[in-house]
Amino acid sequence: MPHPRPAARQLWPFAGFYFCYFSFVGVTSPYWGLYLASLGLTPWAIAVLASMPSLARVTAPGFWGWLADRHGQRRRLVRLTTSLAALSFAGLFLDSRFAWLFAVLALAHFFWAAPLPLVDASVLSRTADSPGAYSRVRLWGSIGFVVMSLLVGYLLEFMPMAQLPWVVLATLLGLAAFAWRLPDTPSPPVRHSQQPFMATLRQPVMRRVYLVTVLMAVAHGPYYAFYSIGLKAHGWQASQIGWLWTLGVLAEITAFWWMPRILARVSLAQLLRFGLLMAVLRFAVMAVWPDVSIAMVAMQLLHAFTFATHHTATLGLIHQTAPPEHQAKSQGLYWVLGYGLGGGIGGLAAGALWPHGQMLAAFGLSCAAALLGWLCALRWPTSAQQAHAMPSASPSRRVPS
């Protein structure tokens, strides 16, 4: 039956929250590395600062999620962390030395990484009886990313790079404003475990999924930290770089949209392997031909497979393998290992390699990590080979791309 109108109105603040949250990603993913380079920082310093979002995800979601489960105050924590993220980031304007930037960004990202899982849980709770409603709300995050990555790309043709932090701060202030408009959603009661969590982690499928997750995230680390810097060095304009990032997100959304039909024809393990193989191709071409326009456009289209299908397959395999009482922890560990640990390792390694070969060296690492992941996925546990079904896949199931 249709979702009640009052409940639909209550979802609009969540849509605004997602729009601003991924607007932040739409500004920082393509352009933050360029801003750091404009400060005259070394490639290693840029890698450290650009990897800060990944490193924050290693600890922040678990800490804030535990706090929310313990005290049941999701809305209060969302308000607190978004406000503190904006306040912390404002400290960036006081100094531009590396040590200060490190301290400010570490604090800001620790707060920024906190609210998304809490808001996701609230929206999923509110839309549990209305299939598709969650996707329609979360889709505004993708819209925010696309709008801001394109808009800022054109603005930087006329605006000094030194003004970029003001745009970033504006997205954080918008995020905090929407956080204060979110309706309250009580946390569900805590379920007691029926078996040890380590027993779940010892299952062959889970170990293989997490290993491949880390390797794929390592492969993407150089992409998120140095892709824009490398393109600029090869003569690409800021607006063109913005279009390339947007093209990747649009390809990702398209893949999510068609995912139910794809999953009706292939297993999750097959989907996982295919995404890894496409990552080998994508990053190999990026390493060798960064100045060939048609190659870069085509490789951004492969983001549909290197992120969307990989993300879908991984979530599905974890969902099928982990028992209900360990679902949240298992999915949370996926975010920590992938978008935290793996992404951080890849970004930092790219910073160390950049002076010795720039895109060839950094994306050569990406290609090698993806190839190793593909080899690990070739001999998949038999039970996973039969996996076809998973929870509804949609453009909503995404992260900063």
Order of alpha helices (4+ residues) and beta strands (2+ residues): alpha-alpha-alpha-alpha-alpha-alpha-alpha-alpha-alpha-alpha-alpha-alpha-alpha-alpha-alpha-alpha-alpha-alpha
